[in-house]
Amino acid sequence: ILGLLNPQVLVTGFDRKNLFFSVEKPRNKDAFLLDYIRAHSQESGILYCATRKNVEKVHALLLRQGLPATRYHAGLQPQERKENQEDFIYDRSPIMVATNAFGMGIDKSNVRYVIHYNMPSSLENYYQEAGRAGRDGEASECILLYSSQDVMINRFLIENKEANPEYGPEELLAIQEQDEKRLSTMNYYCLTTDCLRAYLLRYFGERTAGACGHCSNCRQEYQTVDRTREGTQIIACIQECRGRYGLNVIAGTLCGHNTAKLREYQVSSMKSYGALKDFSEAEVKRIIQYMLLEEI
């Protein structure tokens, strides 16, 4: 009776030392996946995708390469989901390709890696899904494959999320703004050069002792480059555009591209058109994202 009245609660916190956090920006995500899985052929892992379409694509890719993978998303029949889940748990198919519909209540301790093929919409979702690795306390890896396209996918999902009829217009707008804020925080995690573990712990309200020395950022050497001139050109371009256009148009304008959309917007008449023509569009976008990250 005393035990029921005064139960013991085990509090572990968010800092799981056995997890190695990494953000990768590969040119080809599929090639990265295949190389990684082949190098960890004796291990079990989860591959999370943002959409059912990507689950089907990645699952088919792995099967074509003869890799023992199964799949899970809400579009499958309940019986198939159950069978696929059991195949994964009992290591008949040690690689699970899934949307975030997979994972709740799954008790599989030997998941050695969790790879996010797409960036999740929030750090809450990411940490919950990544945390399914290494529940036995053994060393495990949590890898996020980042591309700017992921931000667009998540923004589309946020804008097209089915509205809860219990909320009024103002409440729905507030929810969407909060979702956008979470997405920005998730995006900054992928772009920061600071310690990833410290970034996560600070977000969840835990104190840190500084850099962990055990994440991809801590193991990476970064070179400091003065981009004051480029930043000034970017700000000038945004002012010329008067906030009408998004990242792709701003970057394309600065690079002096001649696409149909840019011709439609008549950006070639702007003073900032081609101001950063010696940079690739990806480089300009990285500078813009860094400026957003540092709130410049």
N, C-alpha and C positions, 0 to 999 in steps of 0.2 A: 504493500500500500504506500509506504514511504517513497518507494521508487517511482510510483505513478504520480504522486503529489509533487515530487521534486526531481524530474527527469534530468539526466545529464545530456547536454548538447555539445557536440563536437564542432568547434569553429576552426576552419582551416585557413580562411582568408583567401585572397585572390592570387597570392604569389606562390605559384607552383614551380619550384626550382628545377624539376625534371623536364620542363617544357622549354624547347628552343624555339623562339619566335623569329620568323624571317619574312621579309617582303621582297619578292623578286619581280623584275620587270622584263621578262623574256620577250624577244622578238616573235617567237613562235611558242605559244603555250602548249600546243600538242606535243611538239618535240621535247620540251622540258618535261612534261608529264611522263612520256615514254622512257626518257633517259633515267628519270628519278625512280620510276617503278621497277625498271629492270635492275637498277643498282640496289634495290631493296626487295628483291624477288621473294625473299623468305619471310617478309613481314606483311602485316595486315594494316590496311589504311582506308580512310574515307575521303572521297573527292566530292566536295560540295560545289554545285552549280546554281546560278541564280534562277534559271528557267528550266522547265521540262524539256524544251527543245535542246538545250545544251546538255542535259543529262543523257538524252537519247544519242546525241552526236558523240559525246565522249565515251559512252558505253560501247557504241558500235566500233569506235576507233580501237578501244582496248581489245575487244573480241577479235577484230581483224588481225591484231598482232599476237593473238593466241594467249592473251593475259586473262587470268581467272577472275573476271569481274561480273558483278550483278548490279541491279539498279533499283531505285526506289523514288517514286513521286506520286502525287495525289491522283494522277491520271490513270494509274494502273488499277486493275481489279483487286479488291481486297485479298482474294486468295493468292494472287501472284505477289502482292506486297508481303504477305505473311511468309510465303515460301522463300522469297529472295532475302528477307530479313533473317530467316533461320539459316539459309546457306551462308550468309555472312558471319553470323554468330558462331556457327560450328566450323568455320574455316573451309567449307567446301568451295566458297567463292570469297577469298579473303580481301577483295577490293570492292568497296561499295561506292557507286556513283549515285548521288542523290541531291534532291533539293532540300531546303530546310525543314521539309515535312518529316524527314528521317532523324531519329536520334533520341527523342523523348522516351525515357524508360528503358533504353537499351543498356544492358549490363554486359559489356565486353571489355575486359580489362587490358587486353594485349594489343590495342590499337596503337601502332608505333608512329603513325603519321596522319595528320589531317591536312589536306591541301584544298584551299579555296580556289577553284578555277575562275570564279568571279568574285569581286569584292562584295561583301554583304552590305546591307543598308545602314547598319549601326554597329558600334563597338559592343553593345549588349549581345546582339546576335552573333557577332564574330567570336567573342570570348566563350559564349556558351557552346558553340559548335566546335571551336578549336579545343576546348577543354575536354572533349571526348577522347583525346589522345592521352596515353600514358596514365591511365587510372590505376595501374598497378604500381606506380611510383618509379617505373623504369624510364630511362631517357627516351624522349619522343620529340617529334618535330611538328610545328604548326606553321605551314607555309602559305602565304597569300600571293597569288599571281595577279599582279596589278596591271591594268591598262586604263587609259582615260575613257575608253568606251564603256567600262563598267559603271562609271558615274552616270552616264547618259541612260543606261539600262535601268539603274535604280531610280533615277529621277522620273523616268517614264512610268515605272511601277508605282511610285508614290502618287503621281498625278492621276493615274488611272485606277487607284485602289477603290474597291467598292465602298461606297459611303454607308456608314451606320445610320439607319433612319431615326435612331433615338437622339441624334445630335442635330442642333440647328446650324445654319450657315456659318455663324461666327465661331462656333465650337469646332466645326469641321475645318475652317480656315486655320484656327490655332493648332489643331492636330497636324495639318499639313506643314505648317511652319516649323513645328517641333521635329517632324520627320526630316525636313530639309536640313535642320540644324544638326541632327544626328548623322545624316549623310555627310555633311561637311566635316564633322569630327572624324568620321571613319576615313574619309579621303585624306585628311591631314596625317592620320596615322601611317598611311601608305607613302606619304611624301616626306615626312620628317626625317632628318638625319640624326635626331636624338635617340637615346636608348628606347627601344620598343617596349621592353618590360616596364620601364619607369613611366612611359607614356600611358600604358594600360593601367598601372597601379594608381597613378595620379587621377585618372579619369574616374576610377571606382572609389576614390577617396582614401586610399591607403598611402602612408608615408613611405618614402624610398630613401635609400642610402646613396643615391646617385646611380651612375651607369652600372649595369649588371655584368658586363663583360661576356655575356652569354646570349647574344642575339645577333642578327645579321648586321645591324647598324654598328654595334660595338666592335664587331670584327672587321668592319669596313674602314678604309682610310679615305677621307674626303679632302679635296683640294679647294681652298678658298679662292674664289675669283670675284673681282670687282665688276658688278653688272649695273653700276649706277647709270651709265649712259643708256643702256638697253631699258632699264626700268623707267627712265624719264620718257623714252619714246613710247613705251607701252601706256603710260599714264596719259600722254598727249593723244594717243589714238583713241583711248576710251573716252576722253573728253570730247573729241571730235565726233565720235559715234553717239554721244549723249545718252549712253546706256541702252541703246536700241538693240544691240547685237550681242551674241554670246561669244564664248571662247573661240570657236572655230573661225568665225568671221574676223574677230580681232587679230588672231594669229595669221590668218590668210592675208589680211590687209597689210600687216607689217612685213610679211615675207614677199609681198608684191605678186601674189598668185592671180591667175586670170581664169577663174572658174565661172560657170554660168551664174551661180548665186552671187558672187562678188560683182559681176557685171550688172546684174539686176539691181544691186544696191548702190551701184555707181561709186564704189569706194576708190577707184583709180584717180578721182579728182581730189581726194583728201591729201593733206600735207604729209601725213604719216604713211601713206601708201608706199611700200617698198623700203621703209626706213631700216628694216632689219633683214634685207634681202640676202645677206651673207649667212644667215642662220636658217636651219631647217625649221619646219613648222613645229616638230616635236620639241626642239630646243626652246623655241619661243613659248610654247605652252608650259614647259617646265619652269621657266623664269616667272611666268604669270602665276602658276600654282605656288611657287615659293613665296612670291609677294603676298598672296592671299594667306598662306600659312603663317607668315611673319607679320600679317596685318599692316603691310607697308602702304 
